[in-house]
Amino acid sequence: MVFQADLPEIFTLSDNDYEAFHQTWVKALRVLPAHSVFHKQDWFVDSRYEPDFSREDKSFLSMQSERHFNERPFLDHSCYIYITKKPANRKGSSSLILRTESFDSFAEKNFCYCYLFG
């Protein structure tokens, strides 16, 4: 199943609103059945603002605002939520580091170190 979500813009929610929004996500995830896979994907696409000059009921300030932002670049955001279900007998997998291994030992085996000389 795929859903497109319209999320609020960054920094537009108060602390209480953000906490309520977060708790809604937590509650929604808790009611998913066993073996469900939840994937949230955010797409950011370079776009340009396209004003609507055809409306005649706009005030002077609205028209000036439209002219000011005309063709200005911005990142257009789309959010997609995928919910799937995997077979119950399928071996589990995760992109998380196993808790039996410390991050330092994991990093030594899997990442190269880069040094800056200055």
All heavy atoms as an XYZ file, in Angstrom:
997
protein
N       0.825     -1.159      0.000
C       0.000      0.000      0.000
C       0.880      1.235      0.000
O       1.880      1.280      0.693
C      -0.830     -0.009      1.285
C      -2.284      0.120      1.088
S      -3.063      0.288      2.681
C      -3.751     -1.321      2.793
N       0.499      2.229     -0.776
C       1.271      3.468     -0.839
C       0.352      4.644     -0.538
O      -0.773      4.706     -1.032
C       1.893      3.658     -2.238
C       2.670      4.956     -2.298
C       2.768      2.494     -2.608
N       0.854      5.564      0.272
C       0.131      6.784      0.606
C       1.027      7.972      0.333
O       2.231      7.892      0.545
C      -0.267      6.817      2.089
C      -1.140      5.679      2.512
C      -0.585      4.544      3.085
C      -2.513      5.751      2.345
C      -1.390      3.495      3.483
C      -3.316      4.702      2.736
C      -2.756      3.567      3.301
N       0.442      9.064     -0.113
C       1.186     10.312     -0.201
C       0.740     11.182      0.959
O      -0.458     11.397      1.163
C       0.931     11.027     -1.519
C       1.770     12.278     -1.648
C       1.655     12.929     -3.012
O       0.912     12.481     -3.866
N       2.407     13.992     -3.209
N       1.700     11.675      1.729
C       1.391     12.463      2.920
C       1.742     13.926      2.682
O       2.784     14.229      2.098
C       2.159     11.930      4.113
N       0.879     14.805      3.126
C       1.157     16.237      3.106
C       1.571     16.638      4.517
O       0.736     16.766      5.407
C      -0.081     17.026      2.685
C      -0.448     16.789      1.232
O       0.474     16.623      0.416
O      -1.652     16.775      0.916
N       2.870     16.805      4.708
C       3.405     17.117      6.025
C       3.577     18.614      6.187
O       3.764     19.339      5.211
C       4.753     16.417      6.206
C       4.732     14.900      6.073
C       6.140     14.343      6.215
C       3.818     14.286      7.101
N       3.521     19.104      7.427
C       3.727     20.544      7.652
C       5.170     20.937      7.338
O       6.095     20.129      7.456
C       3.420     20.719      9.132
C       3.569     19.374      9.732
C       3.265     18.380      8.665
N       5.344     22.179      6.931
C       6.688     22.666      6.636
C       7.503     22.749      7.906
O       6.967     22.894      9.005
C       6.613     24.041      5.979
C       6.058     23.991      4.572
C       6.151     25.317      3.870
O       7.069     26.108      4.190
O       5.311     25.565      3.005
N       8.802     22.662      7.731
C       9.706     22.673      8.866
C       9.569     23.985      9.647
O       9.359     25.049      9.064
C      11.159     22.458      8.380
C      12.095     22.232      9.555
C      11.636     23.604      7.529
C      13.460     21.722      9.169
N       9.655     23.885     10.948
C       9.590     25.010     11.887
C       8.245     25.742     11.886
O       8.164     26.886     12.295
C      10.724     26.019     11.644
C      12.083     25.408     11.676
C      12.929     25.504     10.583
C      12.529     24.714     12.793
C      14.184     24.937     10.607
C      13.790     24.148     12.829
C      14.612     24.258     11.729
N       7.175     25.100     11.420
C       5.867     25.751     11.431
C       4.996     25.275     12.583
O       3.924     25.822     12.799
C       5.113     25.511     10.116
O       4.943     24.108      9.920
C       5.864     26.121      8.942
N       5.434     24.253     13.320
C       4.655     23.729     14.435
C       5.228     24.202     15.763
O       6.445     24.329     15.910
C       4.656     22.199     14.416
C       4.032     21.514     13.211
C       4.184     20.005     13.338
C       2.571     21.879     13.081
N       4.353     24.418     16.706
C       4.806     24.737     18.063
C       5.320     23.446     18.706
O       5.139     22.354     18.162
C       3.655     25.312     18.886
O       2.680     24.309     19.118
N       5.938     23.565     19.862
C       6.445     22.379     20.561
C       5.323     21.384     20.848
O       5.479     20.187     20.647
C       7.125     22.774     21.867
C       8.443     23.493     21.628
O       8.973     23.411     20.501
O       8.943     24.125     22.579
N       4.186     21.895     21.320
C       3.061     21.013     21.642
C       2.482     20.360     20.393
O       2.142     19.173     20.399
C       1.965     21.781     22.375
C       2.406     22.203     23.761
O       3.304     21.609     24.351
N       1.779     23.240     24.278
N       2.368     21.130     19.313
C       1.848     20.573     18.063
C       2.789     19.510     17.507
O       2.359     18.478     17.006
C       1.633     21.667     17.022
C       0.485     22.587     17.361
O      -0.378     22.180     18.172
O       0.445     23.708     16.821
N       4.106     19.784     17.582
C       5.075     18.811     17.078
C       5.012     17.523     17.901
O       5.056     16.426     17.336
C       6.494     19.390     17.116
C       7.502     18.445     16.527
C       7.661     18.348     15.152
C       8.271     17.629     17.340
C       8.562     17.463     14.601
C       9.182     16.740     16.803
C       9.318     16.665     15.433
O      10.213     15.778     14.891
N       4.894     17.643     19.214
C       4.808     16.463     20.073
C       3.548     15.669     19.768
O       3.574     14.438     19.702
C       4.845     16.868     21.543
C       4.838     15.695     22.496
C       6.045     14.774     22.345
O       7.119     15.243     21.944
O       5.889     13.570     22.622
N       2.426     16.349     19.551
C       1.178     15.669     19.194
C       1.309     14.978     17.845
O       0.852     13.841     17.668
C       0.024     16.665     19.166
N       1.964     15.631     16.900
C       2.206     15.051     15.571
C       3.059     13.789     15.690
O       2.764     12.756     15.094
C       2.890     16.105     14.691
C       3.098     15.695     13.271
C       2.022     15.585     12.404
C       4.366     15.445     12.796
C       2.210     15.218     11.085
C       4.564     15.072     11.484
C       3.490     14.967     10.621
N       4.117     13.876     16.491
C       5.009     12.736     16.708
C       4.257     11.569     17.361
O       4.407     10.414     16.952
C       6.198     13.166     17.562
C       7.107     12.049     17.918
N       7.962     11.470     17.005
C       7.284     11.380     19.081
C       8.620     10.498     17.600
N       8.236     10.422     18.856
N       3.463     11.864     18.384
C       2.719     10.812     19.077
C       1.703     10.153     18.151
O       1.426      8.954     18.287
C       2.029     11.371     20.322
C       2.990     11.708     21.440
C       3.834     10.505     21.851
O       3.359      9.388     21.953
N       5.125     10.760     22.070
N       1.145     10.893     17.213
C       0.227     10.314     16.228
C       0.949      9.282     15.375
O       0.419      8.198     15.106
C      -0.376     11.425     15.350
O      -1.038     12.364     16.183
C      -1.345     10.851     14.340
N       2.174      9.600     14.949
C       2.971      8.631     14.181
C       3.251      7.378     15.015
O       3.135      6.254     14.538
C       4.303      9.250     13.743
C       4.208     10.071     12.503
C       4.251     11.425     12.432
C       4.055      9.607     11.161
N       4.135     11.829     11.130
C       4.018     10.733     10.337
C       3.957      8.354     10.589
C       3.882     10.654      8.958
C       3.817      8.268      9.211
C       3.779      9.403      8.415
N       3.633      7.581     16.268
C       3.951      6.452     17.145
C       2.735      5.556     17.318
O       2.826      4.331     17.207
C       4.469      6.958     18.508
C       4.573      5.836     19.516
C       5.817      7.655     18.335
N       1.568      6.149     17.573
C       0.348      5.361     17.736
C      -0.012      4.609     16.460
O      -0.445      3.460     16.508
C      -0.818      6.261     18.155
C      -0.708      6.761     19.571
C      -1.856      7.707     19.893
C      -1.694      8.327     21.263
N      -2.745      9.314     21.551
N       0.167      5.259     15.315
C      -0.147      4.610     14.041
C       0.758      3.403     13.795
O       0.312      2.365     13.301
C      -0.021      5.610     12.897
N       2.027      3.525     14.158
C       2.961      2.415     13.949
C       2.687      1.258     14.906
O       2.904      0.100     14.560
C       4.398      2.899     14.101
C       4.867      3.858     13.016
C       6.256      4.377     13.338
C       4.836      3.201     11.655
N       2.213      1.564     16.087
C       1.943      0.509     17.068
C       0.775     -0.384     16.671
O       0.707     -1.526     17.101
C       1.677      1.114     18.431
C       2.929      1.593     19.104
C       2.660      2.018     20.519
N       3.902      2.482     21.126
C       3.966      3.376     22.069
N       2.859      3.909     22.542
N       5.126      3.750     22.564
N      -0.155      0.117     15.895
C      -1.323     -0.696     15.534
C      -1.097     -1.536     14.283
O      -1.971     -2.315     13.899
C      -2.598      0.173     15.352
C      -2.950      0.876     16.635
C      -2.453      1.147     14.206
N       0.064     -1.397     13.661
C       0.351     -2.233     12.490
C       0.462     -3.693     12.918
O       1.002     -3.997     13.976
C       1.650     -1.794     11.813
C       1.612     -0.458     11.082
C       3.007     -0.110     10.581
C       0.627     -0.486      9.943
N      -0.041     -4.616     12.085
C       0.045     -6.037     12.439
C       1.489     -6.544     12.414
O       2.382     -5.901     11.865
C      -0.809     -6.728     11.375
C      -0.930     -5.760     10.262
C      -0.742     -4.397     10.827
N       1.692     -7.711     12.989
C       3.023     -8.330     13.015
C       3.528     -8.528     11.588
O       2.748     -8.752     10.663
C       2.960     -9.658     13.746
N       4.835     -8.432     11.423
C       5.532     -8.636     10.144
C       5.247     -7.533      9.136
O       5.427     -7.720      7.944
C       5.207    -10.009      9.545
C       5.411    -11.136     10.495
N       6.649    -11.494     10.958
C       4.524    -11.953     11.116
C       6.520    -12.501     11.797
N       5.241    -12.798     11.912
N       4.795     -6.385      9.613
C       4.568     -5.247      8.718
C       5.883     -4.497      8.518
O       6.716     -4.432      9.413
C       3.543     -4.287      9.307
O       2.292     -4.885      9.371
N       6.044     -3.928      7.330
C       7.222     -3.122      7.023
C       6.718     -1.720      6.694
O       5.883     -1.543      5.804
C       8.005     -3.698      5.832
C       9.183     -2.804      5.490
C       8.466     -5.114      6.128
N       7.227     -0.729      7.433
C       6.847      0.669      7.233
C       8.056      1.389      6.644
O       9.160      1.305      7.157
C       6.461      1.285      8.584
C       6.181      2.752      8.510
C       4.926      3.210      8.188
C       7.175      3.672      8.785
C       4.658      4.560      8.138
C       6.910      5.031      8.734
C       5.649      5.471      8.404
N       7.832      2.080      5.533
C       8.928      2.811      4.882
C       8.424      4.198      4.533
O       7.415      4.337      3.842
C       9.378      2.078      3.618
C      10.446      2.795      2.859
N      11.766      2.757      3.240
C      10.387      3.568      1.764
C      12.467      3.487      2.386
N      11.652      3.990      1.491
N       9.100      5.223      5.033
C       8.764      6.611      4.712
C       9.850      7.153      3.801
O      11.033      7.074      4.112
C       8.675      7.439      5.989
C       8.358      8.895      5.747
C       8.281      9.624      7.098
C       8.164     11.098      6.904
N       9.424     11.741      6.607
N       9.431      7.683      2.670
C      10.381      8.174      1.678
C      10.085      9.642      1.383
O       8.949      9.996      1.066
C      10.265      7.342      0.406
C      11.271      7.655     -0.646
C      11.116      6.716     -1.828
O      10.031      6.566     -2.354
N      12.203      6.094     -2.228
N      11.102     10.488      1.508
C      10.957     11.910      1.226
C      11.695     12.242     -0.059
O      12.852     11.864     -0.233
C      11.539     12.747      2.373
C      10.720     12.610      3.634
O       9.560     13.049      3.608
O      11.231     12.077      4.629
N      11.005     12.948     -0.935
C      11.588     13.393     -2.200
C      11.669     14.916     -2.176
O      10.685     15.593     -1.883
C      10.712     12.971     -3.376
C      10.880     11.543     -3.752
C      10.352     10.461     -3.113
C      11.631     11.039     -4.836
N      10.726      9.317     -3.742
C      11.510      9.641     -4.820
C      12.392     11.629     -5.837
C      12.125      8.825     -5.749
C      12.996     10.813     -6.775
C      12.865      9.428     -6.716
N      12.837     15.439     -2.512
C      13.037     16.872     -2.634
C      13.471     17.143     -4.068
O      14.482     16.623     -4.528
C      14.098     17.364     -1.649
C      13.669     17.221     -0.226
C      13.942     16.069      0.493
C      12.964     18.235      0.396
C      13.542     15.931      1.807
C      12.552     18.117      1.710
C      12.839     16.958      2.412
N      12.688     17.966     -4.766
C      12.926     18.229     -6.183
C      13.107     19.727     -6.384
O      12.324     20.534     -5.854
C      11.728     17.726     -7.034
C      11.949     18.009     -8.504
C      11.479     16.254     -6.786
N      14.135     20.099     -7.140
C      14.338     21.509     -7.477
C      13.164     21.994     -8.307
O      12.809     21.387     -9.321
C      15.622     21.697     -8.279
C      16.863     21.591     -7.424
O      16.781     21.949     -6.235
O      17.906     21.150     -7.942
N      12.555     23.079     -7.880
C      11.413     23.657     -8.597
C      11.556     25.172     -8.619
O      12.415     25.739     -7.958
C      10.103     23.293     -7.907
O       9.896     21.916     -7.918
N      10.682     25.795     -9.377
C      10.625     27.252     -9.424
C       9.206     27.692     -9.129
O       8.254     27.081     -9.588
C      11.066     27.780    -10.787
C      12.527     27.501    -11.070
C      13.032     28.427    -12.161
N      14.453     28.281    -12.333
C      15.367     28.994    -11.687
N      14.998     29.909    -10.833
N      16.645     28.813    -11.900
N       9.088     28.746     -8.339
C       7.775     29.255     -7.950
C       7.053     29.811     -9.182
O       7.625     30.580     -9.960
C       7.917     30.336     -6.881
C       6.595     30.866     -6.418
C       5.810     30.127     -5.553
C       6.124     32.089     -6.860
C       4.582     30.602     -5.113
C       4.901     32.575     -6.427
C       4.134     31.828     -5.569
O       2.925     32.287     -5.158
N       5.807     29.415     -9.336
C       4.984     29.901    -10.439
C       3.762     30.623     -9.865
O       2.832     29.992     -9.374
C       4.531     28.739    -11.321
C       5.679     28.033    -12.006
C       5.227     26.854    -12.855
O       4.017     26.747    -13.138
O       6.083     26.056    -13.206
N       3.762     31.946     -9.932
C       2.652     32.707     -9.356
C       1.404     32.637    -10.235
O       1.468     32.279    -11.407
C       3.191     34.131     -9.298
C       4.192     34.185    -10.388
C       4.793     32.808    -10.476
N       0.295     33.010     -9.642
C      -0.970     33.066    -10.364
C      -1.340     34.533    -10.554
O      -1.945     35.160     -9.684
C      -2.052     32.328     -9.573
C      -3.376     32.314    -10.291
O      -3.408     32.641    -11.495
O      -4.388     31.966     -9.653
N      -0.958     35.089    -11.708
C      -1.244     36.492    -11.992
C      -2.645     36.692    -12.561
O      -3.094     37.816    -12.729
C      -0.224     37.068    -12.984
C       1.158     37.222    -12.406
C       2.232     36.585    -12.988
C       1.371     38.019    -11.305
C       3.505     36.734    -12.467
C       2.636     38.185    -10.770
C       3.705     37.535    -11.361
N      -3.347     35.631    -12.856
C      -4.659     35.752    -13.497
C      -5.758     36.208    -12.539
O      -6.770     36.738    -12.977
C      -5.050     34.425    -14.145
O      -5.210     33.433    -13.144
N      -5.572     35.989    -11.262
C      -6.595     36.404    -10.286
C      -6.589     37.920    -10.140
O      -5.554     38.530     -9.896
C      -6.333     35.740     -8.946
C      -6.579     34.248     -8.989
C      -6.358     33.587     -7.659
N      -6.892     34.343     -6.544
C      -6.471     34.201     -5.297
N      -5.520     33.345     -5.016
N      -7.003     34.899     -4.323
N      -7.747     38.512    -10.244
C      -7.848     39.966    -10.144
C      -8.234     40.436     -8.755
O      -8.228     41.631     -8.480
C      -8.851     40.484    -11.174
C      -8.384     40.270    -12.595
C      -9.360     40.820    -13.604
O     -10.247     41.607    -13.206
O      -9.237     40.476    -14.777
N      -8.589     39.519     -7.882
C      -9.037     39.902     -6.543
C      -7.894     40.044     -5.544
O      -8.116     40.187     -4.355
C     -10.064     38.890     -6.025
C      -9.486     37.492     -5.906
O      -8.505     37.192     -6.605
O     -10.017     36.702     -5.108
N      -6.662     40.021     -6.019
C      -5.514     40.133     -5.127
C      -5.256     41.581     -4.755
O      -5.438     42.493     -5.551
C      -4.268     39.559     -5.792
C      -4.280     38.058     -5.884
C      -2.929     37.565     -6.314
C      -2.933     36.065     -6.263
N      -1.652     35.513     -6.584
N      -4.757     41.763     -3.544
C      -4.394     43.104     -3.086
C      -3.052     43.502     -3.699
O      -2.345     42.685     -4.296
C      -4.294     43.117     -1.565
O      -3.186     42.349     -1.147
N      -2.707     44.758     -3.506
C      -1.432     45.260     -4.011
C      -0.270     44.472     -3.419
O       0.654     44.078     -4.131
C      -1.296     46.753     -3.676
C       0.050     47.311     -4.021
C       0.378     47.618     -5.331
C       0.998     47.529     -3.030
C       1.634     48.123     -5.652
C       2.246     48.035     -3.334
C       2.564     48.336     -4.653
N      -0.308     44.216     -2.100
C       0.780     43.480     -1.451
C       0.868     42.035     -1.955
O       1.968     41.502     -2.136
C       0.612     43.507      0.066
C       0.854     44.853      0.725
C       0.593     44.762      2.221
C       2.267     45.331      0.463
N      -0.260     41.420     -2.202
C      -0.261     40.051     -2.728
C       0.374     39.999     -4.111
O       1.151     39.095     -4.415
C      -1.684     39.502     -2.802
O      -2.233     39.388     -1.532
N       0.047     40.964     -4.941
C       0.637     41.009     -6.285
C       2.139     41.252     -6.214
O       2.901     40.637     -6.959
C      -0.035     42.106     -7.125
C      -1.435     41.754     -7.586
S      -1.457     40.291     -8.650
C      -0.718     40.953    -10.120
N       2.571     42.137     -5.331
C       4.007     42.395     -5.192
C       4.739     41.168     -4.668
O       5.859     40.876     -5.089
C       4.246     43.603     -4.285
C       3.760     44.908     -4.859
C       4.334     45.167     -6.245
O       5.523     45.001     -6.493
N       3.466     45.572     -7.166
N       4.108     40.447     -3.777
C       4.698     39.206     -3.264
C       4.828     38.182     -4.389
O       5.855     37.507     -4.509
C       3.833     38.654     -2.136
O       4.360     37.443     -1.674
N       3.798     38.067     -5.212
C       3.845     37.133     -6.352
C       4.982     37.507     -7.295
O       5.711     36.643     -7.775
C       2.510     37.138     -7.101
C       1.341     36.587     -6.316
C       1.385     35.084     -6.162
O       1.908     34.389     -7.045
O       0.889     34.596     -5.136
N       5.130     38.797     -7.563
C       6.213     39.247     -8.454
C       7.587     38.986     -7.839
O       8.530     38.617     -8.519
C       6.059     40.734     -8.758
C       4.958     41.024     -9.714
C       4.959     42.481    -10.126
N       3.817     42.716    -10.977
C       3.071     43.791    -10.928
N       3.356     44.771    -10.086
N       2.037     43.925    -11.736
N       7.683     39.206     -6.536
C       8.969     39.016     -5.851
C       9.430     37.556     -5.939
O      10.607     37.283     -6.172
C       8.842     39.436     -4.390
C      10.067     39.191     -3.588
N      11.192     39.972     -3.694
C      10.355     38.231     -2.668
C      12.121     39.521     -2.875
N      11.644     38.469     -2.237
N       8.512     36.605     -5.740
C       8.885     35.189     -5.730
C       8.786     34.527     -7.104
O       9.103     33.350     -7.247
C       8.017     34.428     -4.720
C       8.346     34.780     -3.301
C       7.492     35.582     -2.559
C       9.518     34.335     -2.717
C       7.801     35.913     -1.250
C       9.841     34.668     -1.418
C       8.973     35.461     -0.680
N       8.380     35.268     -8.117
C       8.226     34.719     -9.466
C       9.507     34.041     -9.938
O      10.577     34.652     -9.942
C       7.833     35.843    -10.431
C       7.548     35.322    -11.817
O       7.224     34.156    -12.001
N       7.667     36.191    -12.798
N       9.395     32.773    -10.268
C      10.482     31.934    -10.796
C      11.657     31.767     -9.845
O      12.747     31.369    -10.260
C      10.948     32.456    -12.151
C       9.882     32.389    -13.219
C      10.388     32.796    -14.591
O      11.596     33.093    -14.731
O       9.579     32.807    -15.513
N      11.473     32.011     -8.570
C      12.545     31.770     -7.593
C      12.649     30.270     -7.329
O      11.639     29.569     -7.236
C      12.255     32.489     -6.292
C      12.333     33.978     -6.456
C      13.181     34.573     -5.409
N      13.282     36.010     -5.648
C      13.766     36.841     -4.792
N      14.189     36.394     -3.636
N      13.853     38.110     -5.070
N      13.859     29.768     -7.175
C      14.026     28.322     -6.915
C      13.643     27.961     -5.484
O      13.804     28.758     -4.561
C      15.515     28.086     -7.161
C      16.156     29.416     -6.959
C      15.131     30.459     -7.327
N      13.119     26.771     -5.323
C      12.825     26.219     -4.006
C      12.820     24.703     -4.116
O      12.771     24.146     -5.217
C      11.490     26.749     -3.451
C      10.271     26.201     -4.136
C       9.587     25.127     -3.600
C       9.808     26.765     -5.312
C       8.456     24.623     -4.231
C       8.688     26.274     -5.953
C       8.007     25.202     -5.407
N      12.903     24.026     -2.986
C      12.842     22.575     -2.965
C      11.401     22.150     -2.716
O      10.824     22.464     -1.676
C      13.747     21.997     -1.869
C      15.226     22.036     -2.144
C      16.000     21.505     -0.935
C      15.567     21.218     -3.368
N      10.836     21.460     -3.682
C       9.477     20.949     -3.545
C       9.560     19.596     -2.848
O      10.351     18.737     -3.233
C       8.837     20.818     -4.922
C       7.345     20.630     -4.854
O       6.766     20.852     -3.775
O       6.752     20.266     -5.887
N       8.747     19.400     -1.811
C       8.821     18.200     -0.993
C       7.602     17.317     -1.211
O       6.478     17.801     -1.223
C       8.913     18.585      0.482
C       8.841     17.432      1.411
N       7.778     17.228      2.253
C       9.687     16.395      1.621
C       7.983     16.131      2.945
N       9.128     15.615      2.584
N       7.857     16.032     -1.396
C       6.788     15.029     -1.448
C       7.163     13.909     -0.496
O       8.328     13.515     -0.409
C       6.635     14.458     -2.853
O       6.262     15.455     -3.759
N       6.174     13.392      0.223
C       6.411     12.324      1.185
C       5.538     11.137      0.815
O       4.333     11.288      0.608
C       6.084     12.808      2.587
S       6.225     11.526      3.827
N       6.157      9.969      0.727
C       5.429      8.750      0.401
C       5.617      7.741      1.524
O       6.714      7.590      2.059
C       5.920      8.158     -0.922
C       5.733      9.105     -2.071
C       6.764      9.925     -2.494
C       4.502      9.201     -2.712
C       6.590     10.811     -3.543
C       4.317     10.091     -3.761
C       5.366     10.885     -4.169
O       5.181     11.769     -5.195
N       4.540      7.064      1.865
C       4.577      6.053      2.918
C       4.176      4.720      2.303
O       3.126      4.613      1.671
C       3.620      6.423      4.070
C       4.086      7.737      4.699
C       3.555      5.301      5.091
C       3.094      8.332      5.653
N       5.040      3.734      2.475
C       4.795      2.390      1.953
C       4.588      1.451      3.136
O       5.398      1.431      4.059
C       5.984      1.892      1.135
C       6.362      2.800     -0.007
C       7.242      3.854      0.180
C       5.825      2.601     -1.268
C       7.595      4.692     -0.868
C       6.169      3.424     -2.330
C       7.054      4.472     -2.114
O       7.389      5.291     -3.156
N       3.531      0.681      3.084
C       3.286     -0.324      4.110
C       3.140     -1.659      3.398
O       2.285     -1.821      2.527
C       2.026     -0.018      4.936
C       2.186      1.332      5.640
C       1.770     -1.125      5.944
C       0.965      1.796      6.367
N       4.016     -2.583      3.743
C       3.976     -3.923      3.154
C       4.011     -4.945      4.277
O       4.224     -4.611      5.440
C       5.162     -4.154      2.198
O       6.376     -3.945      2.912
C       5.110     -3.208      1.020
N       3.827     -6.171      3.904
C       3.852     -7.243      4.890
C       4.761     -8.333      4.364
O       4.637     -8.758      3.226
C       2.435     -7.769      5.108
C       2.299     -8.592      6.336
C       0.847     -8.732      6.714
C       0.821     -9.689      7.867
N      -0.144     -9.417      8.824
N       5.691     -8.768      5.201
C       6.596     -9.827      4.771
C       6.116    -11.161      5.339
O       5.397    -11.190      6.353
C       8.034     -9.527      5.194
C       8.274     -9.520      6.674
C       9.725     -9.212      6.970
C       9.961     -9.265      8.463
N      11.342     -9.085      8.797
N       6.493    -12.269      4.715
C       6.077    -13.582      5.220
C       6.586    -13.817      6.644
O       7.683    -13.409      7.001
C       6.722    -14.572      4.248
C       7.063    -13.774      3.040
C       7.272    -12.368      3.488
N       5.796    -14.498      7.438
C       6.138    -14.738      8.841
C       7.389    -15.600      8.985
O       8.139    -15.453      9.943
C       4.968    -15.398      9.551
N       7.665    -16.469      8.034
C       8.807    -17.384      8.155
C      10.079    -16.828      7.503
O      11.074    -17.527      7.425
C       8.455    -18.739      7.551
C       8.052    -18.633      6.088
O       7.946    -17.539      5.547
N       7.807    -19.761      5.468
N      10.068    -15.592      7.049
C      11.242    -15.009      6.411
C      12.243    -14.581      7.464
O      11.891    -14.064      8.522
C      10.839    -13.801      5.578
C      12.015    -13.218      4.854
C      11.575    -12.220      3.851
N      12.761    -11.655      3.235
C      12.737    -10.652      2.425
N      11.592    -10.103      2.100
N      13.842    -10.183      1.912
N      13.522    -14.796      7.169
C      14.587    -14.417      8.081
C      14.608    -12.899      8.247
O      14.499    -12.161      7.283
C      15.928    -14.892      7.524
C      17.106    -14.556      8.396
C      18.390    -15.006      7.749
C      19.562    -14.507      8.568
N      20.829    -14.747      7.898
N      14.735    -12.430      9.467
C      14.759    -11.009      9.749
C      16.029    -10.353      9.259
O      17.085    -10.981      9.203
N      15.933     -9.107      8.870
C      17.108     -8.351      8.453
C      16.947     -6.916      8.927
O      15.839     -6.435      9.152
C      17.269     -8.393      6.936
O      16.169     -7.757      6.323
N      18.075     -6.261      9.072
C      18.042     -4.889      9.545
C      19.286     -4.172      9.065
O      20.338     -4.777      8.888
C      17.986     -4.862     11.074
O      18.075     -3.539     11.523
N      19.159     -2.878      8.868
C      20.324     -2.076      8.518
C      20.988     -1.513      9.768
O      21.970     -0.800      9.686
C      19.914     -0.938      7.585
O      18.979     -0.115      8.232
N      20.464     -1.855     10.918
C      21.032     -1.376     12.172
C      22.244     -2.210     12.564
O      22.354     -3.383     12.227
C      19.994     -1.454     13.291
C      18.750     -0.596     13.094
C      17.753     -0.877     14.208
C      19.117      0.867     13.066
N      23.143     -1.626     13.328
C      24.314     -2.329     13.839
C      23.843     -3.275     14.940
O      23.028     -2.923     15.777
C      25.341     -1.331     14.401
C      25.785     -0.375     13.301
C      26.521     -2.044     15.026
C      26.594      0.792     13.836
N      24.372     -4.482     14.926
C      24.004     -5.441     15.967
C      24.475     -4.942     17.322
O      25.567     -4.412     17.465
C      24.640     -6.801     15.671
C      24.170     -7.487     14.398
C      24.961     -8.775     14.195
C      22.693     -7.772     14.454
N      23.666     -5.127     18.318
C      24.011     -4.627     19.651
C      25.126     -5.447     20.304
O      25.688     -5.038     21.290
C      22.777     -4.617     20.536
C      21.755     -3.603     20.082
C      20.638     -3.489     21.085
N      19.608     -2.632     20.589
C      19.519     -1.338     20.851
N      20.406     -0.771     21.607
N      18.551     -0.608     20.358
N      25.472     -6.587     19.759
C      26.535     -7.396     20.331
C      27.912     -6.834     19.979
O      28.910     -7.259     20.510
C      26.444     -8.842     19.818
O      26.535     -8.822     18.397
C      25.143     -9.484     20.248
N      27.948     -5.883     19.098
C      29.210     -5.344     18.623
C      29.208     -3.840     18.865
O      28.233     -3.155     18.578
C      29.323     -5.645     17.130
C      30.584     -5.218     16.484
C      30.637     -5.666     15.025
O      29.588     -5.822     14.402
O      31.752     -5.841     14.550
N      30.288     -3.319     19.395
C      30.349     -1.878     19.618
C      30.506     -1.152     18.291
O      30.982     -1.718     17.311
C      31.522     -1.530     20.531
O      32.738     -1.663     19.829
N      30.111      0.103     18.259
C      30.212      0.872     17.026
C      31.663      1.033     16.606
O      31.980      0.990     15.432
C      29.548      2.236     17.165
C      29.656      3.057     15.914
C      28.862      2.763     14.818
C      30.573      4.080     15.814
C      28.960      3.493     13.651
C      30.687      4.811     14.645
C      29.877      4.516     13.566
N      32.569      1.218     17.566
C      33.982      1.399     17.226
C      34.543      0.184     16.496
O      35.225      0.313     15.487
C      34.810      1.682     18.474
C      34.492      3.045     19.061
O      34.035      3.924     18.302
O      34.699      3.220     20.273
N      34.248     -1.026     16.987
C      34.766     -2.213     16.314
C      34.083     -2.400     14.957
O      34.699     -2.844     13.996
C      34.600     -3.457     17.182
O      33.240     -3.708     17.436
N      32.798     -2.043     14.857
C      32.094     -2.122     13.581
C      32.724     -1.163     12.576
O      32.966     -1.516     11.424
C      30.613     -1.793     13.782
C      29.818     -1.748     12.511
C      29.353     -2.907     11.932
C      29.542     -0.533     11.893
C      28.623     -2.872     10.763
C      28.816     -0.488     10.725
C      28.353     -1.661     10.153
N      33.030      0.061     13.009
C      33.599      1.068     12.122
C      34.994      0.669     11.660
O      35.350      0.873     10.506
C      33.644      2.423     12.832
N      35.799      0.080     12.553
C      37.148     -0.339     12.179
C      37.110     -1.374     11.055
O      37.944     -1.370     10.178
C      37.870     -0.921     13.393
C      38.305      0.125     14.388
C      38.898     -0.502     15.633
O      39.075     -1.738     15.682
O      39.181      0.261     16.576
N      36.114     -2.258     11.084
C      36.025     -3.310     10.072
C      35.390     -2.837      8.772
O      35.667     -3.388      7.727
C      35.207     -4.483     10.608
C      35.892     -5.280     11.678
C      35.089     -6.498     12.009
C      34.456     -6.309     13.355
N      33.594     -7.391     13.753
N      34.525     -1.818      8.831
C      33.710     -1.495      7.668
C      33.926     -0.128      7.048
O      33.404      0.138      5.988
C      32.229     -1.629      8.047
C      31.888     -3.056      8.404
O      31.901     -3.920      7.550
N      31.619     -3.293      9.674
N      34.681      0.756      7.694
C      34.890      2.088      7.151
C      36.369      2.388      7.059
O      37.156      1.926      7.880
C      34.240      3.165      8.031
C      32.750      3.029      8.155
C      32.172      2.618      9.353
C      31.921      3.290      7.078
C      30.809      2.490      9.474
C      30.553      3.154      7.208
C      29.992      2.763      8.400
N      36.742      3.156      6.052
C      38.128      3.598      5.989
C      38.217      4.928      6.731
O      37.239      5.681      6.800
C      38.607      3.739      4.557
S      37.827      5.081      3.653
N      39.351      5.207      7.282
C      39.546      6.456      8.004
C      40.272      7.430      7.109
O      41.205      7.082      6.403
C      40.367      6.213      9.285
C      39.572      5.481     10.334
C      39.652      4.100     10.451
C      38.730      6.179     11.180
C      38.923      3.432     11.398
C      37.995      5.518     12.142
C      38.097      4.138     12.253
O      37.371      3.490     13.198
N      39.834      8.653      7.102
C      40.462      9.704      6.340
C      41.038     10.717      7.315
O      40.388     11.087      8.283
C      39.453     10.397      5.417
S      38.695      9.262      4.247
N      42.250     11.129      7.055
C      42.904     12.077      7.928
C      43.110     13.394      7.161
O      43.444     13.387      6.002
C      44.267     11.556      8.392
C      44.143     10.310      9.241
C      44.308      9.066      8.680
C      43.840     10.408     10.598
C      44.188      7.911      9.461
C      43.727      9.279     11.366
C      43.896      8.032     10.798
O      43.770      6.925     11.572
N      42.880     14.491      7.854
C      43.126     15.800      7.262
C      44.452     16.322      7.784
O      44.705     16.295      8.980
C      42.003     16.786      7.629
C      40.621     16.447      7.096
C      39.608     17.442      7.652
C      40.618     16.477      5.591
N      45.284     16.754      6.884
C      46.566     17.335      7.266
C      46.480     18.836      7.031
O      46.047     19.271      6.004
C      47.694     16.723      6.434
C      47.834     15.251      6.621
C      47.278     14.353      5.718
C      48.501     14.748      7.727
C      47.397     12.993      5.901
C      48.630     13.387      7.921
C      48.087     12.507      6.996
N      46.916     19.593      7.993
C      46.771     21.017      7.784
C      47.789     21.845      8.412
O      48.627     21.817      9.090
